[in-house]
Amino acid sequence: MDYQFEKATINQLDQIWEILQAAINRRKQDGSDQWQDGYPNPAVIKSDIEQGHGYVILNDKDIIAYCAVIVNDEPAYADIKGQWLTNADFVVYHRVAVSEKYLGKGFSKVMLNFIDDYALQNNIYSVKADTNFDNAPMLALFQKMGYQYCGEVFFRGSPRKAFEKVLQPAN
């Protein structure tokens, strides 16, 4: 199948929010505290899209997955309890969610590969991310995708596990 990784548009907001609501419910069913405090919400997603940070994976016009991709802008990352692997430019991503229809088909991995490609296309060799201590699927994905644990960062008063992947320039 052919998939596209592209900027989300405002007319995709409702579909994206449905995907995120299902992901929020999955976190709750897994017993996770992540995303159980009213975040993310439609206003956050709308802001992602308006700022050009919202990205989707599409299959024709079907939205498979969503995430926010940001370059060099995550204030919480400046106060890491631990140490990043690099101190140069970085891509950070948040709010990774896969449509219920496409769960278990490897699309989280596909999304992270698209993010790596995005970073390399912009001559950036560091990808950083974080997740809740109890988000087992994301923690496993970080391990599979070659991320290294760097320490803790704090969002809305809660500690999160922070990871970084250093990319190699294409030959």
Z-matrix of the N, CA and C atoms (Angstrom, degrees):
N
C 1 1.462
C 2 1.520 1 109.99
N 3 1.305 2 115.38 1 153.98
C 4 1.452 3 121.47 2 -178.84
C 5 1.523 4 109.25 3 -102.86
N 6 1.319 5 116.78 4 125.17
C 7 1.463 6 121.48 5 -179.56
C 8 1.509 7 109.44 6 -119.66
N 9 1.312 8 115.19 7 145.49
C 10 1.451 9 120.87 8 175.83
C 11 1.524 10 108.96 9 -116.43
N 12 1.327 11 115.57 10 141.85
C 13 1.456 12 123.14 11 173.38
C 14 1.514 13 104.80 12 -110.57
N 15 1.322 14 116.07 13 114.07
C 16 1.464 15 117.97 14 -176.01
C 17 1.521 16 111.11 15 -148.72
N 18 1.330 17 113.82 16 165.86
C 19 1.462 18 119.24 17 179.04
C 20 1.521 19 110.13 18 -63.02
N 21 1.325 20 114.21 19 137.82
C 22 1.467 21 120.15 20 176.72
C 23 1.518 22 109.01 21 -72.93
N 24 1.321 23 115.75 22 151.88
C 25 1.467 24 121.04 23 176.66
C 26 1.524 25 108.95 24 -114.37
N 27 1.316 26 114.99 25 158.44
C 28 1.464 27 120.51 26 -176.35
C 29 1.533 28 111.54 27 -60.73
N 30 1.345 29 117.33 28 -30.44
C 31 1.469 30 118.37 29 179.14
C 32 1.533 31 112.57 30 -74.38
N 33 1.338 32 118.10 31 -3.51
C 34 1.466 33 122.05 32 174.90
C 35 1.529 34 111.69 33 -96.74
N 36 1.333 35 116.65 34 -2.73
C 37 1.459 36 121.52 35 -173.87
C 38 1.528 37 113.42 36 -53.47
N 39 1.323 38 118.28 37 -47.18
C 40 1.468 39 120.68 38 -177.97
C 41 1.525 40 111.84 39 -61.51
N 42 1.334 41 116.91 40 -43.75
C 43 1.467 42 121.15 41 178.76
C 44 1.521 43 110.73 42 -63.79
N 45 1.335 44 116.41 43 -43.03
C 46 1.467 45 121.35 44 179.74
C 47 1.521 46 109.62 45 -62.58
N 48 1.344 47 116.17 46 -43.54
C 49 1.459 48 119.72 47 -179.03
C 50 1.533 49 111.00 48 -63.36
N 51 1.329 50 117.56 49 -37.87
C 52 1.475 51 120.70 50 176.39
C 53 1.527 52 110.35 51 -60.16
N 54 1.334 53 116.94 52 -43.15
C 55 1.466 54 121.80 53 179.21
C 56 1.531 55 109.49 54 -62.24
N 57 1.329 56 116.35 55 -44.46
C 58 1.460 57 119.87 56 -179.60
C 59 1.522 58 112.42 57 -67.91
N 60 1.324 59 117.45 58 -38.58
C 61 1.466 60 119.61 59 177.68
C 62 1.532 61 110.94 60 -60.03
N 63 1.322 62 116.40 61 -41.54
C 64 1.466 63 120.39 62 177.93
C 65 1.530 64 110.15 63 -64.49
N 66 1.334 65 117.00 64 -39.61
C 67 1.469 66 120.73 65 178.43
C 68 1.529 67 110.78 66 -66.36
N 69 1.306 68 117.21 67 -38.49
C 70 1.467 69 122.24 68 176.66
C 71 1.534 70 108.98 69 -60.45
N 72 1.321 71 116.46 70 -44.98
C 73 1.472 72 120.87 71 178.24
C 74 1.529 73 111.64 72 -64.67
N 75 1.341 74 117.38 73 -38.21
C 76 1.473 75 120.33 74 177.34
C 77 1.529 76 110.90 75 -63.06
N 78 1.324 77 116.68 76 -41.62
C 79 1.473 78 120.22 77 178.02
C 80 1.526 79 109.38 78 -59.84
N 81 1.327 80 116.17 79 -42.66
C 82 1.468 81 120.65 80 -179.50
C 83 1.531 82 110.25 81 -64.58
N 84 1.330 83 117.06 82 -46.23
C 85 1.469 84 121.40 83 179.76
C 86 1.525 85 111.57 84 -62.28
N 87 1.339 86 116.47 85 -30.82
C 88 1.465 87 121.09 86 178.06
C 89 1.529 88 111.57 87 -77.40
N 90 1.334 89 116.66 88 -5.01
C 91 1.455 90 120.58 89 -178.78
C 92 1.512 91 113.75 90 82.87
N 93 1.322 92 116.79 91 16.14
C 94 1.464 93 121.68 92 -179.21
C 95 1.528 94 111.00 93 -87.14
N 96 1.319 95 115.56 94 146.79
C 97 1.467 96 121.20 95 173.65
C 98 1.528 97 111.57 96 -83.79
N 99 1.325 98 116.40 97 -13.72
C 100 1.459 99 120.22 98 -175.90
C 101 1.527 100 110.79 99 -62.65
N 102 1.324 101 115.20 100 134.48
C 103 1.463 102 124.03 101 176.32
C 104 1.528 103 112.58 102 65.63
N 105 1.311 104 118.11 103 24.79
C 106 1.465 105 120.46 104 -179.14
C 107 1.524 106 111.94 105 -105.58
N 108 1.344 107 117.05 106 13.68
C 109 1.463 108 121.19 107 -175.92
C 110 1.532 109 113.88 108 -117.59
N 111 1.342 110 116.16 109 22.55
C 112 1.466 111 118.98 110 -179.55
C 113 1.522 112 113.54 111 89.80
N 114 1.296 113 116.80 112 3.43
C 115 1.466 114 123.36 113 177.02
C 116 1.520 115 106.92 114 -125.33
N 117 1.311 116 117.80 115 137.50
C 118 1.457 117 127.86 116 -6.65
C 119 1.524 118 111.40 117 -73.65
N 120 1.319 119 114.71 118 167.94
C 121 1.461 120 121.18 119 -179.90
C 122 1.529 121 108.10 120 -143.97
N 123 1.334 122 117.69 121 172.81
C 124 1.468 123 119.43 122 -177.17
C 125 1.535 124 113.51 123 -57.10
N 126 1.326 125 118.57 124 -34.09
C 127 1.469 126 120.87 125 179.78
C 128 1.531 127 111.11 126 -65.13
N 129 1.335 128 116.40 127 -37.81
C 130 1.466 129 121.05 128 178.45
C 131 1.530 130 109.52 129 -65.08
N 132 1.327 131 116.47 130 -44.76
C 133 1.465 132 120.94 131 -178.62
C 134 1.527 133 110.01 132 -66.25
N 135 1.333 134 116.40 133 -41.53
C 136 1.471 135 120.83 134 177.89
C 137 1.527 136 109.63 135 -59.88
N 138 1.315 137 117.19 136 -43.08
C 139 1.460 138 121.75 137 178.00
C 140 1.534 139 111.07 138 -63.40
N 141 1.347 140 117.11 139 -43.45
C 142 1.478 141 120.49 140 175.78
C 143 1.524 142 109.98 141 -52.76
N 144 1.327 143 115.70 142 -49.80
C 145 1.465 144 121.13 143 -175.92
C 146 1.524 145 110.45 144 -65.37
N 147 1.327 146 117.24 145 -46.38
C 148 1.467 147 120.84 146 -178.51
C 149 1.529 148 112.42 147 -63.25
N 150 1.332 149 116.63 148 -31.80
C 151 1.467 150 120.30 149 179.56
C 152 1.530 151 112.81 150 -86.83
N 153 1.342 152 115.85 151 -0.90
C 154 1.464 153 119.97 152 179.49
C 155 1.521 154 113.76 153 79.30
N 156 1.342 155 117.63 154 17.79
C 157 1.461 156 121.51 155 -178.63
C 158 1.530 157 112.88 156 -97.24
N 159 1.324 158 118.54 157 -18.37
C 160 1.459 159 121.73 158 -177.00
C 161 1.520 160 111.19 159 -77.92
N 162 1.331 161 116.47 160 130.44
C 163 1.463 162 121.82 161 178.95
C 164 1.521 163 109.86 162 -130.37
N 165 1.322 164 114.75 163 147.90
C 166 1.458 165 120.90 164 177.64
C 167 1.525 166 109.53 165 -128.15
N 168 1.328 167 114.53 166 155.73
C 169 1.460 168 120.66 167 165.44
C 170 1.517 169 104.38 168 -103.59
N 171 1.324 170 115.08 169 126.14
C 172 1.466 171 121.24 170 -179.09
C 173 1.514 172 110.80 171 -113.98
N 174 1.325 173 114.48 172 148.34
C 175 1.451 174 123.57 173 169.48
C 176 1.518 175 102.45 174 -125.27
N 177 1.292 176 117.07 175 103.88
C 178 1.473 177 122.23 176 -167.56
C 179 1.527 178 106.61 177 58.01
N 180 1.312 179 119.43 178 -112.70
C 181 1.467 180 120.40 179 179.29
C 182 1.524 181 111.88 180 -112.59
N 183 1.325 182 116.12 181 6.32
C 184 1.453 183 121.94 182 179.62
C 185 1.530 184 108.91 183 -82.67
N 186 1.330 185 117.97 184 125.61
C 187 1.456 186 120.47 185 177.34
C 188 1.529 187 108.38 186 -83.51
N 189 1.324 188 115.20 187 119.77
C 190 1.459 189 122.50 188 -177.97
C 191 1.521 190 110.69 189 -90.47
N 192 1.346 191 115.99 190 -41.77
C 193 1.456 192 120.32 191 -175.64
C 194 1.525 193 110.11 192 -154.38
N 195 1.330 194 114.68 193 161.17
C 196 1.462 195 122.25 194 -179.48
C 197 1.525 196 109.98 195 -136.32
N 198 1.315 197 116.32 196 149.11
C 199 1.464 198 122.01 197 166.44
C 200 1.517 199 109.64 198 -162.51
N 201 1.332 200 114.75 199 162.01
C 202 1.464 201 121.28 200 173.33
C 203 1.522 202 107.11 201 -100.61
N 204 1.330 203 116.86 202 131.88
C 205 1.459 204 123.27 203 -179.20
C 206 1.525 205 107.72 204 -122.77
N 207 1.327 206 115.61 205 122.84
C 208 1.466 207 120.89 206 -172.82
C 209 1.527 208 108.36 207 -131.60
N 210 1.326 209 116.43 208 142.57
C 211 1.462 210 121.31 209 178.16
C 212 1.527 211 109.54 210 -103.02
N 213 1.330 212 115.44 211 126.33
C 214 1.477 213 123.46 212 172.12
C 215 1.516 214 115.74 213 54.66
N 216 1.310 215 119.35 214 26.68
C 217 1.457 216 118.20 215 -176.94
C 218 1.519 217 111.21 216 -139.25
N 219 1.302 218 115.23 217 85.99
C 220 1.454 219 120.91 218 170.58
C 221 1.527 220 107.32 219 -147.59
N 222 1.348 221 115.90 220 90.22
C 223 1.472 222 120.13 221 -175.80
C 224 1.529 223 113.88 222 -53.11
N 225 1.325 224 118.39 223 -35.60
C 226 1.463 225 121.13 224 -179.10
C 227 1.532 226 111.86 225 -62.22
N 228 1.323 227 117.16 226 -24.49
C 229 1.455 228 120.53 227 -176.83
C 230 1.527 229 112.48 228 -74.32
N 231 1.322 230 118.09 229 -17.00
C 232 1.473 231 121.25 230 178.14
C 233 1.526 232 111.01 231 -69.34
N 234 1.322 233 117.27 232 -25.59
C 235 1.467 234 122.07 233 -176.46
C 236 1.519 235 112.88 234 -106.89
N 237 1.308 236 117.24 235 41.83
C 238 1.463 237 120.41 236 -179.11
C 239 1.530 238 110.18 237 -67.46
N 240 1.319 239 114.99 238 137.93
C 241 1.467 240 120.45 239 169.63
C 242 1.516 241 104.62 240 -92.88
N 243 1.308 242 114.93 241 93.77
C 244 1.450 243 123.07 242 -171.93
C 245 1.515 244 106.46 243 142.39
N 246 1.317 245 116.57 244 -149.15
C 247 1.463 246 119.32 245 179.75
C 248 1.520 247 111.06 246 -152.99
N 249 1.332 248 115.18 247 133.05
C 250 1.457 249 120.72 248 174.43
C 251 1.517 250 108.92 249 -69.84
N 252 1.311 251 117.14 250 157.60
C 253 1.464 252 122.45 251 178.13
C 254 1.519 253 111.14 252 -74.43
N 255 1.353 254 116.06 253 -32.18
C 256 1.467 255 121.51 254 -178.78
C 257 1.524 256 109.19 255 -133.87
N 258 1.324 257 114.83 256 163.22
C 259 1.471 258 120.52 257 177.00
C 260 1.517 259 111.83 258 -123.51
N 261 1.322 260 117.18 259 16.99
C 262 1.466 261 121.62 260 -178.98
C 263 1.535 262 109.86 261 -92.47
N 264 1.334 263 115.98 262 -167.22
C 265 1.469 264 121.04 263 177.48
C 266 1.521 265 109.49 264 -55.83
N 267 1.334 266 115.20 265 149.36
C 268 1.455 267 119.43 266 178.88
C 269 1.516 268 110.91 267 -147.74
N 270 1.325 269 114.66 268 156.83
C 271 1.456 270 122.87 269 170.57
C 272 1.514 271 105.69 270 -105.52
N 273 1.323 272 116.50 271 134.40
C 274 1.461 273 121.33 272 175.16
C 275 1.522 274 107.18 273 -121.24
N 276 1.314 275 116.48 274 145.97
C 277 1.460 276 118.93 275 175.81
C 278 1.519 277 110.07 276 -132.13
N 279 1.328 278 113.61 277 149.74
C 280 1.463 279 122.51 278 -179.20
C 281 1.523 280 109.06 279 -138.24
N 282 1.339 281 115.66 280 164.94
C 283 1.465 282 122.81 281 169.81
C 284 1.524 283 113.08 282 59.71
N 285 1.319 284 116.91 283 44.17
C 286 1.472 285 121.31 284 176.64
C 287 1.529 286 108.09 285 -73.35
N 288 1.322 287 116.44 286 124.39
C 289 1.466 288 120.95 287 178.78
C 290 1.522 289 109.27 288 -147.16
N 291 1.323 290 115.23 289 135.39
C 292 1.467 291 122.18 290 178.95
C 293 1.520 292 108.37 291 -110.12
N 294 1.324 293 115.76 292 138.70
C 295 1.460 294 122.34 293 177.38
C 296 1.529 295 110.73 294 -57.22
N 297 1.328 296 115.75 295 140.90
C 298 1.474 297 121.99 296 178.31
C 299 1.527 298 110.90 297 -51.06
N 300 1.322 299 114.79 298 -38.56
C 301 1.462 300 122.03 299 -177.33
C 302 1.532 301 112.38 300 -61.69
N 303 1.338 302 116.46 301 -24.55
C 304 1.465 303 121.24 302 -174.31
C 305 1.526 304 113.22 303 -114.99
N 306 1.323 305 117.73 304 10.58
C 307 1.464 306 121.11 305 -179.69
C 308 1.521 307 110.82 306 -62.98
N 309 1.330 308 115.65 307 146.33
C 310 1.457 309 121.04 308 175.53
C 311 1.515 310 114.63 309 75.54
N 312 1.320 311 116.87 310 11.05
C 313 1.469 312 120.47 311 -178.91
C 314 1.535 313 111.62 312 -111.09
N 315 1.339 314 116.75 313 11.54
C 316 1.461 315 120.16 314 175.27
C 317 1.517 316 115.66 315 85.42
N 318 1.326 317 118.11 316 15.85
C 319 1.466 318 118.98 317 -175.48
C 320 1.530 319 114.69 318 -75.88
N 321 1.321 320 117.88 319 -19.79
C 322 1.468 321 118.61 320 172.75
C 323 1.525 322 108.82 321 -65.69
N 324 1.319 323 115.48 322 -41.63
C 325 1.464 324 121.59 323 177.48
C 326 1.536 325 110.26 324 -64.47
N 327 1.324 326 116.71 325 -42.66
C 328 1.469 327 121.46 326 177.21
C 329 1.531 328 109.26 327 -59.30
N 330 1.350 329 117.19 328 -44.39
C 331 1.459 330 121.18 329 179.66
C 332 1.535 331 110.38 330 -59.97
N 333 1.320 332 117.17 331 -47.13
C 334 1.465 333 120.13 332 -179.24
C 335 1.527 334 111.75 333 -64.50
N 336 1.325 335 117.50 334 -35.22
C 337 1.473 336 119.90 335 175.12
C 338 1.524 337 111.00 336 -65.21
N 339 1.344 338 117.69 337 -40.58
C 340 1.462 339 120.79 338 176.50
C 341 1.533 340 110.18 339 -62.00
N 342 1.337 341 117.09 340 -39.15
C 343 1.473 342 120.93 341 179.70
C 344 1.531 343 109.90 342 -65.96
N 345 1.337 344 117.44 343 -41.52
C 346 1.470 345 120.36 344 175.56
C 347 1.526 346 109.99 345 -58.22
N 348 1.322 347 117.07 346 -46.77
C 349 1.470 348 121.38 347 179.36
C 350 1.523 349 111.30 348 -60.86
N 351 1.339 350 116.24 349 -42.52
C 352 1.466 351 121.42 350 178.04
C 353 1.532 352 109.91 351 -58.15
N 354 1.334 353 116.31 352 -46.19
C 355 1.471 354 120.68 353 179.65
C 356 1.530 355 109.99 354 -60.06
N 357 1.322 356 116.91 355 -50.30
C 358 1.464 357 120.76 356 -178.10
C 359 1.532 358 112.09 357 -61.44
N 360 1.342 359 116.86 358 -39.16
C 361 1.468 360 120.29 359 177.72
C 362 1.531 361 111.38 360 -62.26
N 363 1.330 362 116.69 361 -23.97
C 364 1.464 363 121.84 362 179.08
C 365 1.539 364 111.58 363 -102.43
N 366 1.342 365 115.99 364 16.59
C 367 1.468 366 122.28 365 179.60
C 368 1.520 367 112.88 366 55.22
N 369 1.315 368 115.01 367 40.45
C 370 1.460 369 122.27 368 176.99
C 371 1.528 370 106.97 369 -115.70
N 372 1.334 371 116.10 370 133.40
C 373 1.457 372 120.34 371 -172.01
C 374 1.524 373 113.39 372 -117.40
N 375 1.323 374 116.32 373 17.70
C 376 1.458 375 121.00 374 177.70
C 377 1.521 376 109.17 375 -134.34
N 378 1.343 377 115.22 376 131.40
C 379 1.463 378 121.12 377 174.26
C 380 1.525 379 106.58 378 -122.49
N 381 1.344 380 115.44 379 126.07
C 382 1.462 381 120.86 380 -177.87
C 383 1.522 382 109.73 381 -120.26
N 384 1.325 383 115.16 382 148.81
C 385 1.460 384 120.30 383 178.85
C 386 1.524 385 108.36 384 -158.69
N 387 1.315 386 114.83 385 168.32
C 388 1.456 387 119.57 386 177.46
C 389 1.518 388 108.52 387 -145.74
N 390 1.313 389 114.68 388 163.29
C 391 1.456 390 119.59 389 175.96
C 392 1.520 391 109.49 390 -155.40
N 393 1.294 392 114.73 391 167.19
C 394 1.457 393 121.62 392 178.23
C 395 1.533 394 109.92 393 -67.05
N 396 1.320 395 116.02 394 151.77
C 397 1.463 396 121.69 395 178.72
C 398 1.521 397 111.74 396 -60.42
N 399 1.341 398 117.15 397 -25.32
C 400 1.463 399 120.21 398 -175.79
C 401 1.531 400 113.98 399 -107.00
N 402 1.335 401 117.02 400 18.19
C 403 1.467 402 120.24 401 177.70
C 404 1.532 403 108.30 402 -95.71
N 405 1.331 404 115.24 403 77.58
C 406 1.471 405 121.76 404 -175.83
C 407 1.535 406 113.65 405 -55.56
N 408 1.351 407 119.74 406 -43.08
C 409 1.473 408 118.23 407 -179.67
C 410 1.535 409 112.75 408 -60.95
N 411 1.335 410 117.26 409 -41.04
C 412 1.468 411 119.72 410 -178.79
C 413 1.530 412 110.49 411 -72.08
N 414 1.312 413 117.47 412 -39.34
C 415 1.466 414 120.64 413 177.53
C 416 1.532 415 110.54 414 -60.33
N 417 1.330 416 116.82 415 -41.59
C 418 1.466 417 121.18 416 177.86
C 419 1.529 418 110.89 417 -65.59
N 420 1.328 419 116.03 418 -39.46
C 421 1.465 420 120.48 419 179.41
C 422 1.530 421 110.79 420 -63.87
N 423 1.326 422 117.03 421 -43.46
C 424 1.470 423 119.83 422 177.37
C 425 1.529 424 110.38 423 -56.56
N 426 1.318 425 116.06 424 -43.71
C 427 1.465 426 120.17 425 -179.10
C 428 1.529 427 110.71 426 -63.76
N 429 1.338 428 116.57 427 -45.82
C 430 1.472 429 121.38 428 -179.84
C 431 1.524 430 112.37 429 -62.32
N 432 1.338 431 115.99 430 -33.57
C 433 1.463 432 121.24 431 -172.71
C 434 1.536 433 113.36 432 -92.91
N 435 1.333 434 117.27 433 6.01
C 436 1.462 435 120.19 434 173.48
C 437 1.521 436 116.00 435 86.05
N 438 1.329 437 117.19 436 20.81
C 439 1.465 438 120.33 437 177.20
C 440 1.521 439 109.62 438 -81.15
N 441 1.328 440 115.33 439 151.07
C 442 1.452 441 120.67 440 176.36
C 443 1.519 442 109.37 441 -114.11
N 444 1.316 443 115.71 442 138.15
C 445 1.463 444 121.63 443 177.76
C 446 1.530 445 108.84 444 -70.59
N 447 1.332 446 116.33 445 131.02
C 448 1.469 447 121.37 446 -176.04
C 449 1.522 448 113.40 447 -116.04
N 450 1.326 449 118.50 448 -19.36
C 451 1.451 450 120.44 449 -178.89
C 452 1.517 451 111.64 450 145.90
N 453 1.336 452 115.80 451 -155.92
C 454 1.467 453 121.75 452 -178.89
C 455 1.520 454 111.20 453 -115.34
N 456 1.323 455 114.52 454 142.38
C 457 1.467 456 122.48 455 169.24
C 458 1.525 457 106.37 456 -123.94
N 459 1.318 458 115.90 457 164.64
C 460 1.459 459 119.41 458 -176.20
C 461 1.524 460 111.11 459 -123.48
N 462 1.336 461 115.91 460 131.69
C 463 1.468 462 123.21 461 176.01
C 464 1.511 463 108.05 462 -128.08
N 465 1.317 464 116.02 463 130.23
C 466 1.465 465 121.82 464 177.81
C 467 1.538 466 110.74 465 46.57
N 468 1.341 467 115.08 466 41.66
C 469 1.453 468 120.69 467 174.88
C 470 1.519 469 116.57 468 82.36
N 471 1.328 470 117.41 469 -0.14
C 472 1.467 471 120.50 470 -177.01
C 473 1.530 472 111.25 471 -115.10
N 474 1.349 473 116.54 472 139.98
C 475 1.461 474 119.32 473 177.08
C 476 1.526 475 111.12 474 -74.13
N 477 1.311 476 114.64 475 146.73
C 478 1.461 477 121.96 476 177.74
C 479 1.518 478 108.56 477 -134.38
N 480 1.324 479 116.71 478 148.37
C 481 1.455 480 121.04 479 175.81
C 482 1.534 481 108.15 480 -79.13
N 483 1.333 482 115.37 481 129.34
C 484 1.467 483 121.28 482 -177.57
C 485 1.529 484 110.29 483 -108.60
N 486 1.325 485 115.09 484 138.03
C 487 1.458 486 122.27 485 -176.49
C 488 1.517 487 110.79 486 -132.21
N 489 1.325 488 115.24 487 154.90
C 490 1.468 489 120.59 488 175.56
C 491 1.521 490 108.90 489 -139.87
N 492 1.313 491 114.69 490 145.27
C 493 1.467 492 122.30 491 173.44
C 494 1.522 493 106.50 492 -124.10
N 495 1.329 494 115.64 493 126.31
C 496 1.468 495 120.25 494 177.92
C 497 1.529 496 106.77 495 -96.26
N 498 1.323 497 115.06 496 124.10
C 499 1.469 498 121.12 497 -177.96
C 500 1.526 499 110.96 498 -93.55
N 501 1.301 500 116.23 499 151.26
C 502 1.463 501 121.38 500 176.24
C 503 1.515 502 108.89 501 -97.94
N 504 1.330 503 117.05 502 135.77
C 505 1.474 504 119.65 503 176.90
C 506 1.532 505 110.41 504 -59.25
N 507 1.319 506 115.87 505 143.91
C 508 1.470 507 120.42 506 177.96
C 509 1.530 508 108.65 507 -68.47
N 510 1.320 509 116.24 508 146.17
C 511 1.483 510 119.69 509 -179.18
C 512 1.501 511 110.78 510 -80.88
